[in-house]
Amino acid sequence: MKKSMVLLLTLFIAATTLLSACGSGNGNNNNSAAGNASNDASNTPSESTTDTSPFELTLRHTQVGADKQKRLAILNDVVKKVEADVPGLTIKLDGVESDVNRKEKLRGEMAAGNPPDIFDLFGSPDSQVYAKEGMLLNLSPILDELGLSDSFSSLEPFTYEGNVYGLPIGGSGEGFFYNKAYFEEKGLKVPTTWAELEDLLAKIKADGKVPMAAASKAGWVPLMLANHLWARYAGPDVTQKFVTGEAKWSDPNVVKAFAKYQEWEDKGYFKKGELGFEYAEYTTQFTSGEAVLMYDGTWKSSVFKEGQSGEGLIGKVGFFNLPPVDGGVGDQTALMRDVNNGYGFSAAVEKDPRKLQAVKLFIKYMYNEEMQIRGLVEDGVLPAMKLSEDVLSANITDDLMKEIVNVLNNSKSSFPAFDSLVQGDVTTEISNIQIQKLIGKQTTPEQMGKELQAVQEEANADSE
């Protein structure tokens, strides 16, 4: 593997400089912060010797569904280690679908002041909002204690006023997965220009296949591609400018992106009935061969492994970036990358010494070289921690993952997902209302931009 390919993983957010971290999780001599945290007994919180009575710690996770079983297995292994080291502890797992957890359950629990002890947490802007309200445990002293303060590629999405309030579990990028076997059979090639992409979609449609998988019951799914479109047409930094007022959702280039999405809808390039399909159906359309393309996050690569729903496509799936738009603004190789998904901890944990001990052990056993490599190899989750080149080279053996890393390396810049930049009300408006209206032909691109901008301006005023 080329050196640049493995460097990409440790420079995933792009603002971070790689610090060489040598080591392994097997106890060999090393200077890796991630390795030291998992091996140095002096960093292990001492077990309580005065109270062994039963107690419970709640852990909210989003590893639900057939395609997240590898991720759930990793979590369960960590849970078992923590329970074994803390007398009397039982960790109660509460699995909730990601969108429901973020936008409904966790918001309600935070408002009521009773979040779970450990929970799936979205970085920016959620962690800053909850930290400001004093609901999150300050992890900075714990990271110092465990020797992990300098072990992550970026903690920026989880940082508020200089302190860390959550930890990313891994990184991701977004692009098109494609059926290599179909491409070879039909003599198709990966598009490198916008004209080639348009031609490809038309040919797939004419062949009687679904060009692009679609499942839009949850708005975030179609918004992955829509976000990339407006980043192409209006620039990768345009979403940040909505919040500052430097740009508007109603600007002509943003509206062009909405119009292109609607045009593809009108041409039948997406699976019909998409507004009634859940995310799981999105994957099935692709793995069944019904849809030839699927725009998704790099985490989806875990589906194409033995024992998973897409194992029949092992060696038959590729990955490519959205081609440049003619006349588009800014870097036309940019794609979405982030380390925004992770875990947070209730501030109330600090009041209970045994719960605090369990949280420290959870961090120790979850955030180390071994678990980062397991996430990469077993689940296709890109590391959020700094790992050595040798370790990465030795473990990235999957052809699809190599292709993904190559695509990420060939992008000159990146942009965060829109919902990590705009206010919650704006996210709700576009995710729960506007994108579905556009897909359902209940609005126009111009009207969509106008209505979004009205919500944006109100949110900006409230933030002042």
C-alpha positions as CSV (number, residue, x, y, z in Angstrom):
1,M,0.0,0.0,0.0
2,K,1.2,3.5,-0.8
3,K,2.4,5.5,2.2
4,S,-0.1,8.3,1.3
5,M,-3.0,5.8,1.7
6,V,-2.3,5.0,5.3
7,L,-1.4,8.6,6.1
8,L,-4.9,9.6,5.0
9,L,-6.5,7.6,7.9
10,T,-4.5,9.4,10.6
11,L,-5.0,12.8,8.9
12,F,-8.7,12.2,8.4
13,I,-10.0,15.6,9.5
14,A,-7.1,17.3,7.6
15,A,-6.4,19.9,10.2
16,T,-4.2,17.5,12.2
17,T,-0.6,16.6,11.8
18,L,0.3,12.9,12.0
19,L,2.3,12.1,15.1
20,S,4.0,8.8,14.7
21,A,2.6,6.2,17.1
22,C,4.3,2.9,17.2
23,G,2.9,0.0,19.1
24,S,0.5,-2.9,19.4
25,G,-2.0,-4.1,21.9
26,N,0.0,-7.1,22.8
27,G,2.3,-5.6,25.5
28,N,5.4,-5.0,23.3
29,N,7.5,-2.0,24.1
30,N,6.0,1.0,22.4
31,N,5.4,4.8,22.8
32,S,1.9,4.9,21.4
33,A,-0.5,6.8,23.5
34,A,-3.3,4.5,22.4
35,G,-1.2,1.5,23.2
36,N,0.0,2.8,26.5
37,A,-3.6,3.4,27.6
38,S,-4.5,-0.2,27.0
39,N,-1.4,-1.7,28.6
40,D,-0.2,0.5,31.4
41,A,-1.7,-0.8,34.6
42,S,-0.9,2.4,36.4
43,N,-3.5,4.1,34.4
44,T,-6.2,1.7,35.5
45,P,-8.7,3.1,38.0
46,S,-8.5,1.1,41.2
47,E,-11.4,-1.2,42.0
48,S,-13.6,-0.4,44.9
49,T,-12.8,-2.6,47.9
50,T,-15.4,-1.2,50.2
51,D,-18.6,-1.6,48.2
52,T,-19.4,-4.6,46.1
53,S,-23.2,-4.3,46.2
54,P,-25.0,-4.5,42.8
55,F,-25.5,-1.4,40.8
56,E,-26.4,-0.5,37.2
57,L,-25.0,1.7,34.5
58,T,-27.1,2.5,31.4
59,L,-25.5,2.6,28.0
60,R,-27.4,3.9,25.0
61,H,-26.1,2.8,21.7
62,T,-27.2,2.9,18.1
63,Q,-25.8,-0.4,16.9
64,V,-29.2,-1.8,15.8
65,G,-30.0,-3.8,12.7
66,A,-28.3,-6.6,10.8
67,D,-25.6,-4.5,9.3
68,K,-24.3,-3.2,12.6
69,Q,-23.7,-6.6,14.3
70,K,-20.0,-6.3,14.0
71,R,-20.0,-2.9,15.7
72,L,-22.3,-4.3,18.4
73,A,-20.0,-7.2,19.0
74,I,-17.1,-4.8,19.6
75,L,-19.3,-2.9,22.1
76,N,-20.3,-6.1,23.9
77,D,-16.7,-7.1,24.3
78,V,-15.9,-3.8,25.9
79,V,-18.9,-4.1,28.2
80,K,-17.9,-7.5,29.4
81,K,-14.4,-6.3,30.2
82,V,-15.7,-3.4,32.2
83,E,-18.2,-5.5,34.1
84,A,-15.5,-8.0,35.0
85,D,-13.3,-5.3,36.5
86,V,-16.0,-3.5,38.5
87,P,-17.6,-5.7,41.3
88,G,-21.3,-5.5,41.4
89,L,-21.7,-3.7,38.0
90,T,-24.3,-4.5,35.4
91,I,-24.3,-2.4,32.3
92,K,-27.8,-2.2,30.8
93,L,-27.6,-1.8,27.0
94,D,-30.3,0.3,25.3
95,G,-30.2,0.1,21.5
96,V,-32.0,2.9,19.6
97,E,-31.9,3.8,15.9
98,S,-29.4,6.6,15.4
99,D,-31.8,9.3,14.1
100,V,-34.3,8.6,16.9
101,N,-31.7,8.7,19.5
102,R,-30.2,12.0,18.4
103,K,-33.3,14.0,17.5
104,E,-35.9,12.6,19.9
105,K,-34.8,10.5,22.8
106,L,-31.5,12.2,23.8
107,R,-32.9,15.7,23.3
108,G,-35.8,14.9,25.6
109,E,-33.6,13.3,28.2
110,M,-31.2,16.2,28.2
111,A,-34.1,18.6,28.6
112,A,-35.4,16.6,31.5
113,G,-31.9,16.3,33.0
114,N,-31.8,12.5,33.0
115,P,-29.6,11.2,30.1
116,P,-28.2,7.7,30.2
117,D,-24.8,7.3,31.9
118,I,-23.1,6.5,28.6
119,F,-24.7,7.3,25.2
120,D,-24.1,7.7,21.5
121,L,-23.3,11.4,21.0
122,F,-23.1,13.5,17.8
123,G,-20.1,15.9,18.0
124,S,-20.8,19.2,16.5
125,P,-23.1,21.0,17.3
126,D,-24.8,18.6,19.8
127,S,-21.9,18.1,22.2
128,Q,-21.3,21.9,22.5
129,V,-25.0,22.5,23.2
130,Y,-25.1,19.9,26.0
131,A,-21.8,20.9,27.4
132,K,-22.9,24.5,27.7
133,E,-25.9,23.3,29.7
134,G,-23.6,21.3,32.1
135,M,-25.0,18.0,31.0
136,L,-21.8,16.3,29.8
137,L,-18.9,14.9,31.8
138,N,-15.7,16.8,31.3
139,L,-13.3,14.2,29.9
140,S,-10.1,16.3,29.7
141,P,-8.8,15.2,33.2
142,I,-9.7,11.5,32.4
143,L,-7.9,11.6,29.1
144,D,-4.8,13.0,30.9
145,E,-5.1,10.3,33.6
146,L,-5.3,7.5,30.9
147,G,-2.6,9.0,28.7
148,L,-5.0,9.6,25.8
149,S,-4.9,13.4,25.5
150,D,-2.9,13.3,22.3
151,S,-4.1,10.1,20.9
152,F,-6.9,11.3,18.6
153,S,-6.7,12.7,15.1
154,S,-9.2,15.4,16.1
155,L,-11.4,16.1,19.1
156,E,-12.6,19.4,17.8
157,P,-16.2,18.4,17.2
158,F,-16.4,17.3,20.9
159,T,-14.6,20.3,22.4
160,Y,-16.2,23.2,24.2
161,E,-14.3,26.1,25.8
162,G,-11.1,24.1,25.7
163,N,-12.4,20.9,27.4
164,V,-13.4,17.6,25.8
165,Y,-16.9,16.3,26.3
166,G,-17.1,13.3,24.0
167,L,-14.9,10.9,22.1
168,P,-15.2,9.9,18.4
169,I,-15.5,6.2,17.7
170,G,-14.2,6.5,14.2
171,G,-14.1,8.5,11.0
172,S,-16.1,8.4,7.8
173,G,-16.3,9.8,4.3
174,E,-19.1,9.7,1.7
175,G,-19.3,8.7,-1.9
176,F,-20.8,6.3,-4.4
177,F,-20.6,2.5,-4.0
178,Y,-21.0,0.8,-7.3
179,N,-21.6,-2.7,-8.6
180,K,-18.3,-3.6,-10.4
181,A,-19.8,-6.8,-11.9
182,Y,-22.5,-4.8,-13.6
183,F,-20.1,-2.2,-14.9
184,E,-17.9,-4.9,-16.4
185,E,-20.8,-6.8,-17.9
186,K,-22.1,-3.6,-19.6
187,G,-18.7,-2.1,-20.5
188,L,-19.2,0.9,-18.2
189,K,-16.5,2.9,-16.5
190,V,-16.3,5.0,-13.4
191,P,-17.3,8.6,-14.3
192,T,-14.7,11.3,-13.9
193,T,-16.7,14.2,-15.4
194,W,-20.2,15.4,-14.8
195,A,-21.2,14.5,-18.4
196,E,-20.0,11.0,-17.8
197,L,-22.0,10.7,-14.6
198,E,-25.2,11.9,-16.4
199,D,-24.5,9.5,-19.2
200,L,-24.0,6.6,-16.8
201,L,-27.3,7.3,-15.0
202,A,-29.2,7.4,-18.3
203,K,-27.7,4.1,-19.5
204,I,-28.5,2.3,-16.3
205,K,-32.1,3.6,-16.4
206,A,-32.4,2.6,-20.0
207,D,-31.2,-0.9,-19.1
208,G,-34.1,-1.4,-16.8
209,K,-32.1,-1.1,-13.6
210,V,-32.4,1.4,-10.7
211,P,-29.5,3.9,-11.1
212,M,-29.4,4.9,-7.5
213,A,-30.7,3.3,-4.3
214,A,-33.1,5.5,-2.3
215,A,-34.7,5.3,1.1
216,S,-35.9,8.7,2.2
217,K,-38.3,8.1,5.1
218,A,-35.4,9.5,7.2
219,G,-34.3,12.7,5.7
220,W,-30.6,12.3,6.5
221,V,-30.3,9.5,3.9
222,P,-31.1,11.5,0.8
223,L,-29.4,14.5,2.3
224,M,-26.0,12.8,2.1
225,L,-26.0,13.2,-1.7
226,A,-27.9,16.5,-1.6
227,N,-25.3,17.9,0.7
228,H,-22.5,16.9,-1.7
229,L,-24.4,18.4,-4.6
230,W,-24.7,21.9,-3.0
231,A,-21.1,21.7,-2.0
232,R,-20.2,21.1,-5.6
233,Y,-22.4,23.8,-7.0
234,A,-22.0,26.5,-4.3
235,G,-18.6,25.5,-2.8
236,P,-17.5,23.1,0.0
237,D,-17.6,25.9,2.6
238,V,-21.0,27.3,1.7
239,T,-22.8,25.6,4.6
240,Q,-20.7,27.3,7.2
241,K,-21.6,30.6,5.5
242,F,-25.3,30.0,6.1
243,V,-24.7,30.4,9.8
244,T,-22.6,33.6,9.4
245,G,-25.0,35.2,6.9
246,E,-22.3,35.2,4.2
247,A,-24.4,32.9,2.0
248,K,-28.1,32.0,1.8
249,W,-30.0,28.8,1.1
250,S,-31.8,30.8,-1.6
251,D,-28.6,31.7,-3.5
252,P,-28.7,30.6,-7.2
253,N,-25.9,28.0,-6.9
254,V,-27.6,26.3,-3.9
255,V,-30.9,26.3,-5.7
256,K,-29.1,24.7,-8.8
257,A,-28.1,21.8,-6.5
258,F,-31.7,21.3,-5.3
259,A,-32.8,21.5,-9.0
260,K,-30.4,18.8,-10.0
261,Y,-31.6,16.5,-7.3
262,Q,-35.2,17.1,-8.4
263,E,-34.2,16.6,-12.0
264,W,-32.8,13.2,-11.1
265,E,-36.0,12.4,-9.3
266,D,-38.1,13.4,-12.3
267,K,-36.0,11.2,-14.6
268,G,-36.6,8.1,-12.4
269,Y,-33.0,7.7,-11.3
270,F,-34.0,6.8,-7.7
271,K,-35.9,3.8,-6.5
272,K,-39.7,4.5,-6.7
273,G,-41.5,4.7,-3.4
274,E,-38.4,6.0,-1.5
275,L,-40.3,8.1,1.0
276,G,-41.7,4.9,2.5
277,F,-38.3,3.1,2.8
278,E,-36.1,2.9,5.9
279,Y,-32.3,3.0,5.7
280,A,-32.1,-0.8,5.9
281,E,-34.0,-1.0,2.6
282,Y,-31.4,1.3,1.0
283,T,-28.7,-1.3,1.5
284,T,-31.0,-4.2,0.3
285,Q,-31.7,-2.4,-3.0
286,F,-27.9,-2.4,-3.7
287,T,-27.0,-5.8,-2.4
288,S,-29.8,-7.5,-4.3
289,G,-28.6,-6.0,-7.5
290,E,-31.7,-3.9,-8.1
291,A,-29.8,-0.6,-7.8
292,V,-26.4,-0.2,-9.4
293,L,-25.2,2.8,-7.3
294,M,-25.6,3.6,-3.6
295,Y,-24.4,6.9,-2.2
296,D,-23.4,6.3,1.4
297,G,-20.8,6.6,4.1
298,T,-17.6,4.6,4.1
299,W,-19.0,2.7,7.1
300,K,-21.2,0.8,4.6
301,S,-18.1,-1.2,3.5
302,S,-18.7,-3.5,6.5
303,V,-21.7,-4.9,4.7
304,F,-19.5,-6.5,2.1
305,K,-17.8,-8.9,4.4
306,E,-18.3,-12.6,5.2
307,G,-21.4,-13.2,7.2
308,Q,-22.9,-9.8,6.3
309,S,-25.9,-9.0,4.1
310,G,-23.7,-8.1,1.2
311,E,-21.2,-11.0,1.3
312,G,-22.4,-12.0,-2.2
313,L,-20.8,-8.9,-3.5
314,I,-17.4,-9.4,-1.9
315,G,-14.8,-8.3,-4.5
316,K,-17.6,-6.9,-6.7
317,V,-18.0,-3.5,-5.2
318,G,-16.1,-0.3,-5.9
319,F,-16.2,3.3,-4.6
320,F,-15.9,6.7,-6.4
321,N,-16.2,10.4,-5.6
322,L,-18.9,12.7,-7.0
323,P,-17.4,14.1,-10.2
324,P,-16.8,17.8,-10.6
325,V,-19.7,20.0,-11.6
326,D,-19.2,22.2,-14.7
327,G,-18.9,25.7,-13.4
328,G,-19.0,24.6,-9.8
329,V,-17.5,26.8,-7.0
330,G,-14.4,25.8,-5.1
331,D,-12.5,22.5,-4.9
332,Q,-14.4,20.0,-7.0
333,T,-12.7,17.1,-5.4
334,A,-13.9,17.8,-1.9
335,L,-16.0,15.2,-0.1
336,M,-17.6,14.9,3.3
337,R,-15.4,13.6,6.0
338,D,-15.8,13.7,9.8
339,V,-15.3,12.2,13.2
340,N,-18.6,13.3,14.5
341,N,-20.0,10.0,15.8
342,G,-18.9,8.8,19.2
343,Y,-19.8,8.5,22.9
344,G,-20.6,11.0,25.6
345,F,-21.1,10.6,29.3
346,S,-23.6,12.1,31.8
347,A,-22.1,14.8,34.1
348,A,-24.0,13.1,36.9
349,V,-21.5,10.1,36.7
350,E,-18.9,12.2,38.5
351,K,-21.1,12.1,41.7
352,D,-20.9,8.3,41.9
353,P,-17.3,7.0,42.3
354,R,-18.2,3.5,41.1
355,K,-19.9,4.8,38.0
356,L,-17.0,7.1,37.3
357,Q,-14.6,4.2,37.7
358,A,-16.7,2.2,35.2
359,V,-16.7,5.1,32.7
360,K,-12.9,5.4,32.9
361,L,-12.6,1.7,32.2
362,F,-15.0,1.9,29.3
363,I,-12.8,4.6,27.8
364,K,-9.7,2.6,28.4
365,Y,-11.1,-0.6,26.8
366,M,-12.9,1.1,23.9
367,Y,-10.3,3.6,22.9
368,N,-7.1,1.8,22.1
369,E,-5.2,0.4,19.1
370,E,-6.8,-3.0,19.2
371,M,-10.4,-1.7,19.1
372,Q,-9.6,0.9,16.4
373,I,-8.1,-1.9,14.2
374,R,-11.1,-4.1,14.9
375,G,-13.4,-1.3,13.9
376,L,-11.4,-0.8,10.7
377,V,-11.1,-4.5,9.7
378,E,-14.4,-5.9,10.9
379,D,-16.7,-2.9,10.4
380,G,-15.1,-0.6,7.9
381,V,-14.9,2.3,10.4
382,L,-11.9,4.5,9.7
383,P,-9.8,5.1,12.8
384,A,-10.4,8.2,15.0
385,M,-7.1,7.6,16.8
386,K,-3.5,8.0,15.6
387,L,-2.1,4.7,14.6
388,S,1.3,3.9,13.1
389,E,1.8,3.4,9.4
390,D,3.0,-0.1,9.9
391,V,-0.1,-1.1,11.8
392,L,-2.4,0.4,9.2
393,S,-0.5,-1.1,6.3
394,A,-0.6,-4.6,7.9
395,N,-4.3,-4.4,8.5
396,I,-5.8,-2.7,5.4
397,T,-6.0,-5.8,3.2
398,D,-9.5,-5.5,1.9
399,D,-9.6,-4.3,-1.7
400,L,-12.7,-2.2,-1.2
401,M,-11.2,-0.4,1.8
402,K,-8.0,0.2,-0.3
403,E,-10.2,1.7,-3.0
404,I,-12.0,3.9,-0.5
405,V,-8.7,5.2,0.9
406,N,-7.4,5.9,-2.6
407,V,-10.5,8.0,-3.3
408,L,-10.1,9.9,0.0
409,N,-6.4,10.6,-0.8
410,N,-7.3,12.0,-4.2
411,S,-9.7,14.6,-2.7
412,K,-7.8,17.8,-2.0
413,S,-10.1,19.0,0.7
414,S,-13.1,18.1,2.8
415,F,-16.2,19.6,4.3
416,P,-18.3,18.5,7.4
417,A,-21.8,17.3,7.1
418,F,-24.4,20.1,7.1
419,D,-26.0,19.0,10.4
420,S,-22.7,19.5,12.2
421,L,-22.7,23.2,11.1
422,V,-26.2,24.6,11.1
423,Q,-28.5,25.0,14.0
424,G,-30.9,22.3,15.1
425,D,-34.0,24.1,13.8
426,V,-32.4,24.3,10.4
427,T,-31.5,20.6,10.4
428,T,-35.1,19.7,11.4
429,E,-36.5,21.9,8.6
430,I,-34.4,20.4,5.8
431,S,-34.4,16.8,7.2
432,N,-38.0,16.4,8.3
433,I,-39.8,18.7,5.9
434,Q,-38.0,20.2,2.9
435,I,-36.1,17.3,1.4
436,Q,-39.2,15.1,1.5
437,K,-41.3,17.9,-0.1
438,L,-38.7,18.1,-2.9
439,I,-38.7,14.4,-3.5
440,G,-42.5,14.3,-3.3
441,K,-42.8,17.2,-5.8
442,Q,-44.6,19.3,-3.2
443,T,-42.2,22.2,-3.5
444,T,-39.8,23.8,-6.0
445,P,-36.0,24.2,-5.6
446,E,-36.6,28.0,-5.4
447,Q,-39.3,27.7,-2.7
448,M,-37.2,25.2,-0.8
449,G,-34.3,27.6,-0.7
450,K,-36.6,30.5,0.4
451,E,-38.2,28.5,3.2
452,L,-34.9,27.2,4.5
453,Q,-33.4,30.6,4.5
454,A,-36.3,32.0,6.6
455,V,-35.6,29.3,9.2
456,Q,-31.9,30.0,9.0
457,E,-32.3,33.7,9.6
458,E,-34.5,33.1,12.6
459,A,-31.9,30.6,14.0
460,N,-29.1,33.1,13.3
461,A,-30.9,35.8,15.2
462,D,-31.6,33.6,18.1
463,S,-27.8,32.7,18.3
464,E,-26.8,36.4,18.6
